Amino acid sequence: MRLLLPIRYDQGVPILPTAMSEYVTVLAYFGELPIPLPLLGGLILGLIIVGIVVYFYILPKKYEPPEVAPVEIAIDPKVASGPKSLLGPEVRIYNVPVRIVAIVVAPAGRGHDQMSEETLRSMMENFLPQMMAVVRAHRPDVYRWPGQMSTRGFSQRFFAQANLPGEHGEGSPWSAVAGRFDHQGSGYLVGLVCCADEDNPLGQILVEQKQQWTDIVRIA
């Protein structure tokens, strides 16, 4: 339905409403151009199409590295892997002696590449006191995962990959610890898969605050 705008007259001269006067002005302007209106409309449409093509196909896009799936943690919970026969520093989780069987490290945040060997070594040296001596003595499998969005997201994926026996490790020799650690201004996510000589109630432990690492994991 077309809306008819009223036209007033002043001394016999029609006064157009504002909306209509602007419309007439625009038509008059284009009517004075040497280009026919259909051709002008086609040119405008063509410019719009060219702009869309340039934006989506020609302008450089921000590079986003492809998402890489974390490497699966390969441990055999049926094989005894306690610390009884180990030499070197002793590791305790909540006062339970354990051997570190696997270490998983990932940068905090998506879009990061996997850590280099040099960065991993530097981080381990500052993670916990004597940690590199523990790595040499316990000889754990080390997994470098791509960047993870959050501590909780990383821990959930890590615990699922660790696949501890029983009730998430409780009542077995196996346990897992996961949390965040900051090193040289960057955030990292760390997971430890550990095994004791005897069954214990440790299970899965989430480090809520990075300062808790030295309270939960003790090296002597």
N, C-alpha and C positions, 0 to 999 in steps of 0.2 A: 504494500500500500504506500503510495507517495504522499508525503506531507506537503500540503499547500501552505506556503507562507503568505500572510496578508501583505498587500501593497498599499501604502498610504500615499496620498497626493498632497502636495503643497503648492497652492496657486496653479493647479493643473499639471504640475510636474511630478511624475511618479518618483517616490522615494523607496528604494529597494531595502529590504532587511539586510542586516550586516552579513549574515551567512551567504545570502544570494548575491550581494554586491561583490564579495570576495570571489565567489565562483565566476561571476561575469568578468571580473578583472583578470582572473587567470586565463579564461577563454580568450579574452581580447588580446592578452599578451602572446599566447601561443598562436593566435590567429594572425598576428603580425609577422611571425617567423616565416622564412622562405621554405621551411620544411613542412610537408603535409603531416597532419596529426597522426595518421596511422603509421607513417614511417618513423615519426618521433617516438611513438610508443614502442615500436620494435627495437629502436636503438637503446632505449632505456632498459628494456627487458634483456637485451644482449649484454649490456654492461653489468647487470645484476648476475647473469649466468657466468660471465667471465670472472667476476669477483668471487663467486662461490668456488669455481674451479681452482683459482689461485690460492684461496685460503686452505682448501682441503687437500690439494694435491701438489702444490708447488712450494708453498712456504715451508721452511724447515720445522720439523716437529721435535719436541723435547724427547730425548732418547730415554726410553724406559727399558732397562735390561729385562730379559725374560725371566720369569719366576723359575727358580731351580728347586726341585724337591729335595728335602733333607735326605742325607744318606742314612739308610736303615742301620740301627744299632744291632750288631750281631754278637750276642752273648748266649751262652748255654747255661741256664740256671741249674742244670743237673750236675755240672762239673764243679767240684769243690774249688773255690778260689779265695779262701781265707788268707789272713796275714801270718799264720803260724810260722811258716818256714821262711818268711821274708827277712832280709837284712836291710838296715837303713832306718830312716825316721819312722816312727810309729804314728799312724793316723787313727784318730778316734772321732766318732760321731756320737755326740751326747754320751761320751765316756765308753762307747763300745768300740773295741779295736776292729778296724776294717782294712781291707785292701781295696784300692781304687782300681776297678776293672776297666772302666771306660770314662772318657771325658768328652763332652760335647760343648763346643763353643760357637757362638754366632754373634754378629754385630746386632745391636739393638736398633730396630727400624728397617723398613723395607727399602729396596733400591741399593743396598750395599752388596759388594762382591764378597766372596768368601775370603776369610782372613789369610794373609800371607804367612809363610813359615816364620819369618822374622817377627811379625806382629804377634803371632801366637806365642812365641818364645818369650818376648818381652812382657806380654800380659801375664803369662804363667809365673814369671819371676816375681811379679808384684801382687799376684792373686792372694797367696797365703805364704807365710814364712816357711822356707825350706821346700816350697812346692816343686821346684825343679829337681831337688834331691829325691822327692817322693816319686816323681815321674820316672827317674832313672832306676829306682829300686822296684817299683810296682809294675813298670812297663805296661801301662794301660793302653787300650786302643783309643786313638784320638780322632774325633770326627769334627770337621769344620762345616757348619751349616751356613746357608745364606742368611741374610738379615731377616729377623722376625719382628713382628709388630709390637708385641708387648711381653712383659715378663710372664703373665698368666697364660697367654697364648703359647709361648715357648714351652713353659713347664708342662702344660697339658699335652702338647705334641711329644715332648721329651719323655714324660711318664708313659705315654701310650707306646712309644717306640721301645722303651726299656723293657716293658712287658714282664714285670717282676712276678714271680710265682705267688700262689696263695692269694690272700686279700691285699693286693697291691704291695706285696713284699712282707707284710706284717706276719709274724710267726714263722718267718724263714730267715736264712742268713743274709738275704739280699735287701738292699735299700737303695734309695735314689734321692739326691738333693739337687734342687734347681733354684736359681735366682739371678739377680743382676749384679754386675760388678763394673765399676767405672775405672778407666785407665787412660791417662794422658788426655783427659777431656772428652773421651768417647765412652759410650756405654756398650757393654757386652753382656751376653746372657750365657751362663755357665751351668752345665748339668754334670753331676758325678754319679756314676753307677758303682756301688760298693758291695763288697761281700765280707761277712764276718765268718768266724770259725763255727759259731753256734747260732741257733735260732734266736731272734730278738724281735721286739715290737716296733722297730724304727719305721719300716715301710717307706712311704713317700713323704719328703719334707720340702716344703716351699719356703724359701728365704724371702720373707716379706720386705725386709730392709737390708740394704747392702752391708750395713755395719754388723749384721748378725752372722756373717760368714765365720768370723773368728770365734764366735760363741758356740756355733754348731759344729764346726770342723776344727779340731785341734791337732796340731802336728808337734811331736816332741822327739 
